[in-house]
Amino acid sequence: MKLDVVFSPLGLLPGQATGRTIFVIDILRASTVICAALHHGARAVLPASTTEEALRLAQTIGGSDVVLCGERGGLPIRGFAHGNSPLEMTPDAVRGKTLVMTTTNGTPALLATQGAAAVYVAAAANLGVAASIARDALDARGELLVLCAGRERMFALDDAYTAGRLLGAALGSRRTRKGMNDAAIASLDLVRRYGNDWERPLRASRGGLDLAELGFDADLADAAREDAYPVLPLYHERRITAAPATASLL
C-alpha cells in the first residue's frame, strides 16, 4: 500500500501526481462549495487560477448559463455573481449552470494535479461517497494521494484533519501504517486529537478563525455538516462534474 498526504501544492514532488488517484481537499471553502453546487444541480465547475483567467474563460464560453464565483482574501470578488459560500449555491442560483470558479487556495490545488489518473474533490459534505471511492482505490490499486489545498500554499489544520477523516473512513478496519508517509500518519493523529466533531478543528484553524472574523460563521457550520451534499465531484479535462457515487475508477 502507498498512501500519501501532501499538505499543500508546494509539497508535491515532480511527477508525484502522475498516474495517481488523488483527492483534493479545501474544506474552507472551495471543496464544500463545489459539493453544494453540484448537489443542487450545477452542470459543471471550471476552476481558474486567477481572476483574470476566470473572466477570460467565462467570456470564451459565453451564454447566460455561465456564472462567475470565487473569492480573494475570503471575500467575494467584485463583479462576480457569487462568492465562495456554500450557502449561495442554492438550486435557484446554480441549477443547469456552469460555474467558473477561482479561489485563493482550492482552485490552484486542483490545477496542480496534472497527470493524475483520477482526481476527486472531498470535504465533510461528501465524506461517505468520497471515502467509498478512496477505499476502492486502495483495494484496486493499492495507492492513494490526498492533496490538501492548505492556507496560502502552507499547512492548514482544517484540511489536514479532513484528510485524516477521509483516510480513516477509507482504511476501515485496516490498522497498518505501512506505506503511509508522515503527513498521512499526522493526519490520522489529528483525528485522534480532535475526535469526530467537525466544528472543533474547523473553528480552531486559522482559516476558520479568519472566516468567523469576516462574518462567515454560517459557512463554518455548513462546512461541518457531514454528508450534507453527497455527491462525488470528478475533475477531468479542466471540468468538475458530478460522477455517479458507484463510478469505477478511471
Secondary structure, 3 states (H helix, E strand, C coil): CEEEEECCHHHCCCCCCCCCEEEEECCCCHHHHHHHHHHCCCCEEEECCCHHHHHHHHHHHCCCCEEEEEEECCEECCCCCECCCHHHCCHHHHCCCEEEEECCCHHHHHHCCCCCCEEEEECHHHHHHHHHHHHHHHHHHCEEEEEECCECCECCHHHHHHHHHHHHHHHCCCCCCCCECHHHHHHHHHHHHHCCCCHHHHHHCHHHHHHHHCCCHHHHHHHCCCCCCCCEEEEECCEEEEECCCCCCC
